[in-house]
Amino acid sequence: MTEPPTPEDVPAAATVPDAPDAPDAPTRRPFALLRRRPVQGAAAGLLVIGTAAALLATAPAGSSTPQPPGAALSVNTASCGQAPAQLPAGPVSFSVTNTSDVYVSVYVVSADAKLAYAEIPWLGPKRTLPLATTLTGGSYAVRCVFSSGPVQTTGTIAVTGTAAGAVRGYLPMNDMDLSAPVTAYRAYVSAALPELLAAVQTLDGDLARGDLDAARADWLTAHLAYERLGAAYGSFGDFDSAMNGMAGGLAQGVDTPGWTGFFALEHGLWHGARPDQLRPISRRLVTDAAGLIEDFPSEDTDPGTLPLRAHEILENALQFQLGGIADYGSGSTLATLQANVQGTEEVLSVLAPLIQPRDPGLLTRLQQQLPVLEHAVDAFKKPSGGWTPVAQLPAGQRRALDGQVGALLEQLAAVPNLLTPRNHA
């Protein structure tokens, strides 16, 4: 089971993931982004996923606002509290107090526990939070999963009548469900790494011969081979910073001694460096690529990060590629954006069996929109093989491209919460 967070990390509201046909609600729960590069500026706003079924805060003293029906549930490792036997359809709210000394996850579930309708992901000891949602007629229960192991469920709650805007139940998932997608993605990476090594060996050979024109062309081929592996960098250890680290944050920027990797080569290739000056960097890149192939089988891939990467790859691309920050002279960040789209498509393909039963509409939209974006980006490839630099895009085309990526990010943001493991939900 996932380790409980510290008290300050306990979320302030119960939530459910976005679901087809569910009512639009503005309250959302943030997730922790795992980035290889910190995002700054406009793209740095805290990204949030999941939609609250209905956030019912305690009414101010003296307020005449009617509160939804429900109950105060005092939960501990021996009981999930006393829920009402019957409630009318519509908004419901349970005030849940954890009287135990351990953390607890609390859910509104169907009577057979196959679907969940609201959740408090972690409720700390001696704390109280609302568990709120909107239910239509049917049989439900409240389920408590304690971090120490016990699982308790209330008696059946019969909800009578019908309710417009009722929350559509979602299919919970446990940690083991992500094992197959992680295995499939690692197989994809393992198969791609030898191609990466071959590409950097070709680049190194160009510089050994002193052929800068060939090196510039082959640099892009090699770099794109790396960028298509975007979801795996958390399993690359120190190799990621060595092979793909930018100069931002280095003591002397691009002049920092010992700066290595693709961006160091890019800067040199497009800023007049001699082949003999670049050869040590290309040799190091070959060594690192070979080392990565040897090391990768022993590196762990956290299953929980794979759904995050489905959103995160293009989030990084929005800033670093479309923002031009990752351009060290080649003007090829749109090519990198296209590689990032392809990397996202690969992540989506291995996660598709988990997304399909939970939100088939979301999967269909993503499978349609990702190729459209990839095709749109491809339009900026020149007949010569080069790419139009982002800075040279007409304002209208730039806005359109930003809009396409932003729209996709809105869709992809649902994936991590949809596939958050919910043990015993």
N, C-alpha and C positions, 0 to 999 in steps of 0.2 A: 504494500500500500504506500502511496505517496506520503512523504513526511509532512506533518502539519506545518503551517507557516508560523512565524512569530506573531504575537497578538496584534501588532500594528498592521500586519498583512491581511488580517481577517477582513473579507469584503463587507461592505456596508449594506448589501441588499441581496435578496434571493433573486436568481435569474434563470432564464431558460434560453437556449440558443434560438437563433432565427429559424423560423419554420414557414413553409409555404402556407399561404392563406392566413397566417396569424396576423392580428392587428398590429399596426405600426405603433411602436412605443419608443420614446426617446431615451429612456434610461438604459445605460449600457455598462457592462463590466469590463475593465481593462485587462489585457493580458501582458505578461512581461515579454518584451522583445529580446531576442538573442541575436545581436548583430556582430558582424566582424568589424564594422566601422561605425562609429557613433554618427547618428543622423543629426544635423543641425539645421537651423533656419526653418522655413515654412513646413518642411516635411517632418520636423521633429515633434509635432504635436502628438500628444499621447494617443496612440491608436487603441480603439476599443472594439470589442466584439461581443456578440450575444445580445439578446434583447430581453429586458425585464418583462415578465408577464404582466405585472402591475405592481409598481413600487408603492406600498402603502406606509407612509411614515406616520408616526404617532401624531395625532392632531394636537395643536396648541391648547393650553389650558383655556377652558371657556369656549372652545370652538364648537359651533353647532353642526359642523360637517359630519354627516352620518358615516360611520365606519362599517366596512363590509362584515358580513357574518363570518364567524370562525371560532377560535378558542385560544386561550393561553395554554401552551403546552410546556410543562416542566419535564425535561428529559434527562435521563441518566442511563448508565450502562444496563440497568435492569428494566427500563421502560421508556417508550417513546411518548409518554403522556396519554391523557384521556381526550380523544377527539370526539366531537359530536357525532351521533349516529346518523343525523340527517341535516342537510343544508340545502337552501334553494340555489338553483343555477344562477351563475353570475359571478361577480368578484367575490373572492373569499380571502381571508387573511388570518394566519396563525402567528401569534407572538410566541416565539420559541426561546425558552431559557434553558441553557445547559447547566445543570446543577452538578455535573460530574467534574472530575479533575483532569479529563482528557478532552481532546478535540472531537467534534462530531460533524458529519455531513448529514443534512436533513433534506428530504425530498417529499414532494407530493407525487404519488404514483398511482397508477391504475390498480384496482384490487388484485389483479394477477401479477403485479409488479413488472410487467413487460414494458410499460411506457412511463416516462416521467413528465411532469407538467410544471414544476418549479423546483428550485434548489437553493439551499444555502451551502456553498461549497465547503466552507470550514467555519464552525462556530466554536469560539474558544471557551474554556472553562469559566463559569460564572458570568457569562455574557448572554445578552438577549438581542435577537434580530427578528424582523418580520419575514414570514414565508408566505408570499402572496401570489395569486394567479387568478385566472378567470376560467371557470369550469362549466361545462354543459352537463345535462343529465347523464348519470352513470354511477359506477361504483369506484371509489377511490380509497386511499389510505395515506398516512404519513409514515415515512420510513426513516429511521435513524441508524447511521453507520458510524460507530465509534472507532477512533484511531487505535484503540487497544484491542479491537477485534469484534466485540459484540455487535450484533445487528438486531434492532428491535423495530416492530411495526405496530401501529395502532390498529384498533378494530376497523371494520369497513365503514366508510362514510358514504351514505346514499345521497347523491345529489339529484334533486327532482326538478323537472321542468327543462327548459332550453335557454340558451344564452347566446346572443349575438356576440361575435368577437371572441368566442372561447378559444383558449390556447390549444393548439394542436400538440398532442403528446409527441415526445421525441424518444428515440431508441437509445438507451444508455449503452456505453461501451466500456470495457475494462482494458487494462494495460496490455493483456496478451493479444487483443485484437489487432494491435499495431505491429506485432511481430512479423507477420507475412509481408506487409508493405515495406518495412525496414529491410528485411532480407532481400526483397526484390530490388530495392533501390541500391543497396550495397552491391548487388550483382551487376547492376548497370554501371556503377562507378568503377568496379573492378575491371569490367570489360573496356571501359573508356580510358583508364590510366595508361595502358601501353600505347594507345594512339597519341596521348599527350606527350609521352616520352619521345616517341618517334618525331613528333612535330618540333619539340625543342632541340632534338639532335640535328634536325635539318637546319634550323635557325643557327645553331652553333657552327655547323659546317659552312654556312654562308659567310659567317664572320671569319672563320679560319681561312677562307679563300680571299677575304677582303671584298666580297661582293655586297655592298651596302644596299643596292636596289633589291636584290633577292632577299636580303635580311629583313627589309621593311615589309615586303609582301609576306614572308614566312612568319614574321613576328605576329601578324594579325591572326594567321591560321592557328598558331600555337596558343595565343591568348584566348581566342574563342573556344578552343578545346577545353581550356581550364574553366572559363566562365560558365559553360554548360553544366558544370558539376556543382552549381551554386548551393544545392541543399546539403552537400556533404562537408562543407568546410568546417563544421563543428567537430568532425572526426579526423581532421587533418593535423591537429596539434599545431606545433610551431611551423609546420611546412607552409601553412596559408600565409602567414605574415612574411615569411622568407620569399615566397614565390609571387605573391600578389599584394604586397604591402605598398601603400602610397606614401608620399613624402610628407603629408600633413602630420604635424606633431613631431617630426624629427628635428633635432636640434638646429641643423643647418638647412632644412628643407631638402631641395633636390641636390644640394652640394654636400650633403652629409656623407662622410666616408663610410663605406661598408653597406650603403643602401643597395639592395639586391632585388632581383625579380623582374617581372614583366614590365612594370612601370619605369623602373630604372633603365631598362633597355630601351623602352619607348622614348624616354626623354633624350637619351644619348643618340638614338638613331635619327631623330628629327631635330636635333640641335647641334649637329656638326661633329659629333664624337668620331674618332678614328676607330677602325676595326680592332686595332690592338688595345685600345682603351675599353672596348666593349666585350672583348673575348673573355676576360675573367668573369664577367657577370653571366654570360651565356653558358660558360662551363659550370658555374655554380648552379644555374638553372637546371642543367642536365643532371647534375649530381642530386639536386633536391627532388626532381621528378622520379629518378630511380629510387631514391630513399623513400619517397612517398609510396611507391608501389610495394616496397618491402614492408613498410610500417603499417599500411592501411589495414591488413587483416587483423592486426593486434589492437587496433583502436576501436573503442566502443562507440556506438551510435545510440544516443538517447532517443527512444521511440517517441517521446513527447515532443521532440523538436521538429520532427518531420512535418506535421501539420502546420507548425509555425512557419517553416520555410516556404510553404505554398503561398503565403502572403508576403513574406519578408524579402524574397528575391527581387520582386518587382518594386517593393517599397524602397529598397536600396537603389534600384535602377532609376527610379523617379528622381532621386536627388543626384546620385553620382554620375549617371549616364546622361539623362535629359538635362541635368543642371550643368553638365560640362566639367564638373569637378575632376572626373577621372580621365580627362584628356590631357596627356603630356606631350602632345604634338602631332599625333597621327590623325586626329579628327575622326576617329573611328568609334566614338561612343555609341552611335546608333547601331553599329554592327554588334557591339557588346549588348545593347538592349535586346536585339533580336536573339542573341544567344541566351540571355536571361529568360526571355519568353519561352524558348525551347526547353530550358532547364525547368521552368515552372510546369510546362506541359508534362514533362517526365514525372515530376512529383505528383501531379494530379492523376496521372495514369495509374500509379501504384496505390494511391489513396481512393481511387474510384470505387472499388468494391465496398468500402466503408461509407462513402458519401451517398451512394445510390439508395440504400434502404432508408437513409435518414433525411435526405433532401434531394430527390431526383431532379427537381427543377433547377436547383443550384448547379448540379453537375452538368446538366444539359446546357445551361447558359455559359458556363465556363468553357466547356468543350467547343462551343460555337464562337465565343468571343476571343479566345487566345489565338486561334489561327487567323482571325480577322486582323488582330493587332500585328501579328508576325508579318502578314502580307502588307499591311500599311507601312511598316518599317522598311520592308524590302524595297519599297519604291524609292528610297533615298540612296540606294546603291548605284554607283556610277558604272557606265559600260566598261570603263577601264578596270573595274574591280575595287576602286576606292569608294569612299562614302562621303556624303555631304556632312560637314561638321555641324553640330547643333547650333553653333553661333551664327551659321549662315542660313538657317532655315527662315523662310518668310514668317512673319508674325502669325498669320492665320494658320499655317501648317503646324507651327510650334504649339499653338493653343489647341488645335485639334488632336495632336499627338498626346499632349498632356492630359486632355480630357479623356481619351481612350484609356490611358494607363490608370488615371484616377477612377474611372468607372469600373475597371477590372479589379482594382484594389478594394473597392466597396464590396464587390462580390467575394473576393478571396478572403476578406476579413472574417467571413462567417466560418471558414473551414476550421481554424484552430479551436474555436469553442465547440463547434459541432462534434469534433473528434477528441474532446477532452475526456480522458478516462474517468469514469464515474463508477467506482467499485460498489457493487451491491445496490445501485440506485433503484 
